[in-house]
Amino acid sequence: MNSLTPLVAYDGFGIQGSILHYGLVIAFVGSALLALLYFWRKGRLDMNEEPKNQMMSPDDHPPRDKRKGKGHEK
């Protein structure tokens, strides 16, 4: 067993912690950059309003009267 193995688990501010921190930062920023480049090449970086309009359309359900609660039906 390596004698440095227990130190890695407790070393949050030392060299191993710094390597872990920068590794995670590079991984997250890199994956976000890859997703950005992918969607940019596919032309999907738009702010399309169509899904919002479909979800908010009043055609599907009649508006509810919020003043009427349970037990207040006529």
N, C-alpha and C positions, 0 to 999 in steps of 0.2 A: 504494500500500500504506500502510496506517495505521501510524504510527510506534509505536503502543502494542501492536501485535500480538505482538512478541517478549516484551514484559513480562508478558503474560497467561500465557504458558507457564511462566515462571519465578517468578511472584509467588504463592507459596503462603500467605504470611502477611499480605499486604497487603489492600487493599480488594477486589480481584478475587477473591482466595482466600476472603475472608470472604463475599462474595456467592455464590460457588460453594458454599461449605460450607452456608450457610443455605438456599440453594436446594435442595440435595440433602436436607437434613434435612426441609424442608417437604414435598418430594415424597414421601419415604418415610413420614413420619408421616401425610400426607394420604391416601396410598393405603391404609395400614393402617386409618385411620379410615373410609374409604369401604367397605373390606371388612367391617369390624365392623358398620357401619350396615346394609349389605346383608344379611349373615347374621342380624342381629338382627331385621330386618323379615320375613325369610323363616322365622324361628323355628328356625334351625339352629345355635344357640349351645349346644346340649346336649352333654353328654359321654356319648354313647351307647356302651354296652358291647357291643352286638350284633356289630359287626365284629370286635372282639377275641375274642369267644366263638366266632365262626365260624372264625377263623384258629387258635385254640388247641384246637379240639375234637379229641378223640382218635379220633373215628370214621373219619377219613379215612385215617390211616396207623397201623400198629401201632408201639408204642414200640420204639426201637432199643436194643440192649444196647451201651453205649459201651465196655464192657470188651473186647468182641470186635473186634479190628482185622483188617486184611488179613493173610491167612495163618494165622489162628487159627480157621478154620472147622472144624467137626467132620464 
